[in-house]
Amino acid sequence: MNKTFISDDKGYYGQYGGAFIPEMLRQNVEELKAVYYDIIESEEFRNEFNMLLTDYAGRPSPLFHARRLSEKYGASIYLKREDLNHTGSHKINNTIGQILLAKKMGKTRIIAETGAGQHGVATATVCALMGLECVVYMGETDMARQEPNVKRMEMLGATVIPARSGNKTLKDATNEALRDWICNPENTFYIIGSVVGPHPYPDLVAKFQSVISEELLIQLYAKEGTEDPDYIVACVGGGSNAAGIFYKYINRKNVKLIGVEAAGKGVDTGETAATISVGEPGIIHGSKTLLMQNEDGQITEPYSISAGLDYPGVGPIHAWLAETGRGLYLNVTDKEALTAAYELTRLEGIIPALESAHALAALGKLKLKQTDIVVVNISGRGDKDMQAYIEAKSEFI
């Protein structure tokens, strides 16, 4: 988790990042900014964090050589199996880190936002583990399409509060969580689920998720005799799983970093969540980044079949990687993602989350060679998306 060149001390990645917050929120953010780095770099914190990643979350997550998928695409394809973590996604890495940080800061109440529900489940899980109150904000639309995760959160003892404004999805849930934090600064810690929000959150979340790329360096060397794949592919909504698997490779220019956004029904249809493709610089949820907005600068509503990618912004680290050309950002439609999900299921016996299916769909957009090594981050498992898969079944069987 050592500090790197990636962001500066004010949380900027090039022109993106920072902390653009109302005065009522400044106390909360400044309190966190003042202590987070010293806490997470302490030996005591690192030991507890690593112990919980191993003994509770089940890390390291496997690196699986997908033989039949490799045969189809004519390259050596590996899957980083974040879906096998406790709670079923990469989100547990970050929530373990942030719950430990909250306890060190003396906070007794935890709030979070969630889209697909994976971050909400991971937050409810660590709150149960640590005996802390948990409140999760979730868009009413997402609550309907991700009902199993709502029930899991409630079973874990969390209070799930619907966000009923706007499109009733992730953006709106984040708005409600920020309002709560403003009203309850003394005892409340906000566990943000992605590399978004005001500094220090993007830096903090990226550091906690960097365990993915730390493991990949070791695992790939053991399997291929090299630490460096030719491509690393990951889906991007806010972008925490992508930031985690890119993190240790950003300075290795021979490794191509491929982020995959949700095109929804198409980037030109107005029903899309492909922020990097259609967005412009703006401010959302406390940071400067690329943002889907109209000519008056008002945020436009995103759309994706995947609740975890249904966000009108993107983490500032990804805006910076795209602007500098260090990352290549593709986009994938709902239909392409569903096709890729069924393909992985039938070829490898793995049902991916709809978010991860977007990353898999990018394989057909890359000009791969037989000698190429490709790592795809399977950020979550598909249990939560079964209803969407069932409804789409007739098209793919």
KAFEN-V196296 format. One record per residue. N is the residue number from 0. RES is the residue in one letter. OMEGA is omega in degrees with one decimal (none if undefined). BURIAL is # if it has 24 or more other ideal C-beta (glycine too) atoms within 12 Angstrom, else .. Layout:
N | RES | OMEGA | BURIAL
N | RES | OMEGA | BURIAL
//
This chain:
0 | M | -176.4 | #
1 | N | -179.8 | .
2 | K | -178.2 | .
3 | T | 179.6 | .
4 | F | -164.1 | .
5 | I | 175.6 | #
6 | S | 177.3 | #
7 | D | -174.0 | .
8 | D | 177.6 | .
9 | K | 175.7 | .
10 | G | 179.3 | #
11 | Y | 169.7 | #
12 | Y | -170.8 | #
13 | G | 178.9 | #
14 | Q | -173.2 | .
15 | Y | 177.9 | #
16 | G | -179.9 | #
17 | G | -179.7 | #
18 | A | 179.4 | #
19 | F | -169.2 | #
20 | I | 175.1 | #
21 | P | -177.6 | .
22 | E | -178.0 | .
23 | M | -179.4 | .
24 | L | -172.1 | #
25 | R | 180.0 | .
26 | Q | -178.6 | .
27 | N | -175.6 | #
28 | V | -179.5 | #
29 | E | 177.2 | .
30 | E | 179.2 | #
31 | L | -177.1 | #
32 | K | -176.0 | #
33 | A | -171.5 | .
34 | V | -166.3 | .
35 | Y | -173.9 | #
36 | Y | 179.8 | .
37 | D | -179.8 | .
38 | I | -173.3 | #
39 | I | 177.2 | #
40 | E | 178.9 | .
41 | S | -179.0 | .
42 | E | -179.9 | .
43 | E | -179.8 | .
44 | F | -176.7 | #
45 | R | 179.4 | .
46 | N | -179.4 | .
47 | E | 178.1 | #
48 | F | -178.5 | #
49 | N | 177.8 | #
50 | M | -179.0 | .
51 | L | 175.5 | #
52 | L | -177.9 | #
53 | T | -169.4 | .
54 | D | -177.5 | .
55 | Y | -178.5 | #
56 | A | 177.3 | #
57 | G | 178.6 | .
58 | R | 5.5 | #
59 | P | 174.2 | #
60 | S | -175.1 | #
61 | P | 167.9 | #
62 | L | -170.5 | #
63 | F | 175.2 | #
64 | H | -177.7 | #
65 | A | -170.9 | #
66 | R | -175.6 | .
67 | R | 174.9 | .
68 | L | 177.6 | #
69 | S | 179.0 | #
70 | E | -178.2 | .
71 | K | -173.6 | .
72 | Y | 174.3 | #
73 | G | 177.0 | .
74 | A | 178.2 | #
75 | S | -173.3 | #
76 | I | 176.9 | #
77 | Y | 177.3 | #
78 | L | 173.5 | #
79 | K | -163.4 | #
80 | R | 174.8 | #
81 | E | 177.1 | #
82 | D | -178.9 | #
83 | L | 174.4 | #
84 | N | 169.9 | #
85 | H | -175.1 | #
86 | T | 168.7 | #
87 | G | 176.5 | #
88 | S | 176.8 | #
89 | H | -171.6 | #
90 | K | -177.5 | #
91 | I | 179.7 | #
92 | N | -177.1 | #
93 | N | -177.0 | #
94 | T | 174.4 | #
95 | I | 179.2 | #
96 | G | -175.6 | #
97 | Q | 178.2 | #
98 | I | 175.5 | #
99 | L | 177.6 | #
100 | L | 178.8 | #
101 | A | -179.6 | #
102 | K | 177.7 | #
103 | K | 179.9 | .
104 | M | 177.0 | #
105 | G | -179.8 | .
106 | K | -176.3 | #
107 | T | -178.0 | .
108 | R | -176.8 | #
109 | I | 171.1 | #
110 | I | 178.9 | #
111 | A | 169.4 | #
112 | E | 174.9 | #
113 | T | 177.5 | #
114 | G | 178.3 | #
115 | A | 179.9 | #
116 | G | -177.2 | #
117 | Q | 177.5 | #
118 | H | 177.9 | #
119 | G | 177.8 | #
120 | V | -179.8 | #
121 | A | 178.1 | #
122 | T | 177.7 | #
123 | A | -179.6 | #
124 | T | -177.6 | #
125 | V | 174.5 | #
126 | C | 175.2 | #
127 | A | 179.7 | #
128 | L | -174.8 | #
129 | M | 178.0 | #
130 | G | -179.3 | .
131 | L | 176.5 | #
132 | E | -176.5 | #
133 | C | 175.0 | #
134 | V | -178.7 | #
135 | V | 175.0 | #
136 | Y | -176.7 | #
137 | M | 178.6 | #
138 | G | -177.8 | #
139 | E | 176.5 | #
140 | T | -179.7 | #
141 | D | 178.3 | #
142 | M | 179.9 | #
143 | A | -175.7 | .
144 | R | 178.3 | #
145 | Q | -174.7 | #
146 | E | 179.0 | #
147 | P | 178.7 | #
148 | N | 174.8 | #
149 | V | -179.8 | #
150 | K | 177.7 | .
151 | R | 179.0 | #
152 | M | -179.3 | #
153 | E | 178.3 | #
154 | M | 179.4 | .
155 | L | 175.1 | #
156 | G | -179.6 | #
157 | A | 169.4 | #
158 | T | -179.0 | #
159 | V | -176.5 | #
160 | I | -178.5 | #
161 | P | 171.5 | #
162 | A | -172.2 | #
163 | R | 179.0 | .
164 | S | 174.0 | .
165 | G | -179.8 | #
166 | N | 179.0 | #
167 | K | 179.8 | #
168 | T | -169.5 | #
169 | L | 179.3 | #
170 | K | -176.1 | #
171 | D | 175.3 | #
172 | A | 178.2 | #
173 | T | 176.9 | #
174 | N | -178.2 | #
175 | E | 179.3 | #
176 | A | 178.5 | #
177 | L | 177.2 | #
178 | R | 178.4 | #
179 | D | -177.0 | #
180 | W | 176.7 | #
181 | I | -175.8 | #
182 | C | -174.3 | .
183 | N | -173.1 | #
184 | P | -170.4 | #
185 | E | -171.4 | .
186 | N | -168.9 | .
187 | T | 173.2 | #
188 | F | 179.8 | #
189 | Y | 175.2 | #
190 | I | 176.9 | #
191 | I | -170.3 | #
192 | G | -177.2 | #
193 | S | -177.6 | #
194 | V | -178.6 | #
195 | V | 178.7 | #
196 | G | -179.2 | #
197 | P | 171.3 | #
198 | H | 20.9 | #
199 | P | -172.7 | #
200 | Y | -179.7 | #
201 | P | 178.7 | #
202 | D | -177.9 | #
203 | L | -177.7 | #
204 | V | 178.8 | #
205 | A | 178.9 | #
206 | K | -179.7 | #
207 | F | -179.6 | #
208 | Q | -178.2 | #
209 | S | 175.1 | #
210 | V | -179.8 | #
211 | I | -179.0 | #
212 | S | 174.6 | #
213 | E | 178.2 | #
214 | E | -176.6 | #
215 | L | 178.1 | #
216 | L | -177.8 | #
217 | I | -175.0 | .
218 | Q | -178.3 | #
219 | L | 176.9 | #
220 | Y | 179.5 | .
221 | A | -176.0 | .
222 | K | -172.1 | .
223 | E | -178.2 | #
224 | G | 175.9 | .
225 | T | 176.5 | .
226 | E | -168.3 | #
227 | D | 169.8 | #
228 | P | 173.9 | #
229 | D | -179.9 | #
230 | Y | 165.1 | #
231 | I | -173.9 | #
232 | V | 179.4 | #
233 | A | 176.6 | #
234 | C | -178.5 | #
235 | V | 166.8 | #
236 | G | 162.3 | #
237 | G | 169.4 | #
238 | G | -176.7 | #
239 | S | 179.5 | #
240 | N | 178.1 | #
241 | A | 178.0 | #
242 | A | -179.1 | #
243 | G | -177.5 | #
244 | I | 174.9 | #
245 | F | -161.8 | #
246 | Y | -175.2 | #
247 | K | -178.8 | #
248 | Y | -174.7 | #
249 | I | -179.0 | #
250 | N | 178.0 | .
251 | R | -167.5 | .
252 | K | 178.6 | .
253 | N | 179.4 | .
254 | V | -179.9 | #
255 | K | -179.2 | #
256 | L | -175.1 | #
257 | I | 173.6 | #
258 | G | -175.7 | #
259 | V | 179.4 | #
260 | E | 179.9 | #
261 | A | 178.1 | #
262 | A | -178.8 | #
263 | G | 178.7 | #
264 | K | 179.1 | .
265 | G | -174.7 | .
266 | V | -178.7 | #
267 | D | -174.6 | .
268 | T | -172.3 | .
269 | G | 176.4 | .
270 | E | -172.6 | #
271 | T | 173.3 | #
272 | A | -177.4 | #
273 | A | -172.2 | #
274 | T | -176.6 | #
275 | I | 178.9 | #
276 | S | -171.7 | #
277 | V | -173.1 | #
278 | G | 175.9 | #
279 | E | 178.4 | #
280 | P | 179.6 | #
281 | G | -178.7 | #
282 | I | 173.6 | #
283 | I | 175.9 | #
284 | H | 169.3 | #
285 | G | 177.1 | #
286 | S | 174.1 | #
287 | K | -178.1 | #
288 | T | 171.3 | #
289 | L | -168.4 | #
290 | L | 173.6 | #
291 | M | -174.8 | #
292 | Q | 177.6 | #
293 | N | -175.4 | .
294 | E | 176.2 | .
295 | D | 179.8 | .
296 | G | 178.1 | .
297 | Q | -178.6 | .
298 | I | 175.9 | #
299 | T | -176.0 | #
300 | E | 177.2 | #
301 | P | 172.3 | #
302 | Y | 168.4 | #
303 | S | 172.5 | #
304 | I | -178.2 | #
305 | S | -177.5 | #
306 | A | -178.7 | #
307 | G | 178.8 | #
308 | L | -172.7 | #
309 | D | -173.0 | #
310 | Y | -174.1 | #
311 | P | 178.6 | #
312 | G | 177.4 | #
313 | V | 178.3 | #
314 | G | -177.7 | #
315 | P | 177.0 | #
316 | I | -179.6 | #
317 | H | 174.6 | #
318 | A | 179.3 | #
319 | W | 178.9 | #
320 | L | 179.1 | #
321 | A | -177.5 | #
322 | E | -178.2 | #
323 | T | -178.3 | .
324 | G | 179.1 | .
325 | R | 175.3 | #
326 | G | 173.5 | #
327 | L | -175.5 | #
328 | Y | 178.4 | #
329 | L | 174.0 | #
330 | N | -171.9 | #
331 | V | -179.7 | #
332 | T | 175.1 | #
333 | D | -175.3 | #
334 | K | 178.2 | #
335 | E | 178.8 | #
336 | A | 178.0 | #
337 | L | 177.7 | #
338 | T | -179.4 | #
339 | A | 179.0 | #
340 | A | 178.7 | #
341 | Y | 177.8 | #
342 | E | 179.9 | #
343 | L | -179.6 | #
344 | T | -176.2 | #
345 | R | -178.4 | .
346 | L | -171.9 | #
347 | E | 179.3 | #
348 | G | 179.7 | .
349 | I | 177.2 | #
350 | I | -176.0 | #
351 | P | 167.4 | #
352 | A | 177.7 | #
353 | L | 176.6 | #
354 | E | -179.2 | #
355 | S | 178.9 | #
356 | A | 176.1 | #
357 | H | 177.5 | #
358 | A | 179.8 | #
359 | L | -178.4 | #
360 | A | 179.3 | #
361 | A | -179.1 | #
362 | L | -179.5 | #
363 | G | -179.7 | #
364 | K | -179.9 | #
365 | L | 177.5 | #
366 | K | -173.1 | .
367 | L | 175.1 | #
368 | K | -178.8 | .
369 | Q | -177.2 | .
370 | T | -176.5 | .
371 | D | 171.5 | #
372 | I | -176.5 | #
373 | V | 174.8 | #
374 | V | 176.7 | #
375 | V | 178.8 | #
376 | N | 175.3 | #
377 | I | -167.4 | #
378 | S | -179.2 | #
379 | G | -179.4 | #
380 | R | -167.8 | #
381 | G | -179.3 | #
382 | D | -175.6 | #
383 | K | -174.6 | #
384 | D | -174.4 | #
385 | M | -179.2 | .
386 | Q | 178.1 | .
387 | A | 178.8 | #
388 | Y | 178.7 | #
389 | I | -179.6 | .
390 | E | -178.3 | .
391 | A | -169.4 | #
392 | K | -174.2 | .
393 | S | -179.3 | .
394 | E | -169.6 | .
395 | F | 179.4 | .
396 | I | none | .
//
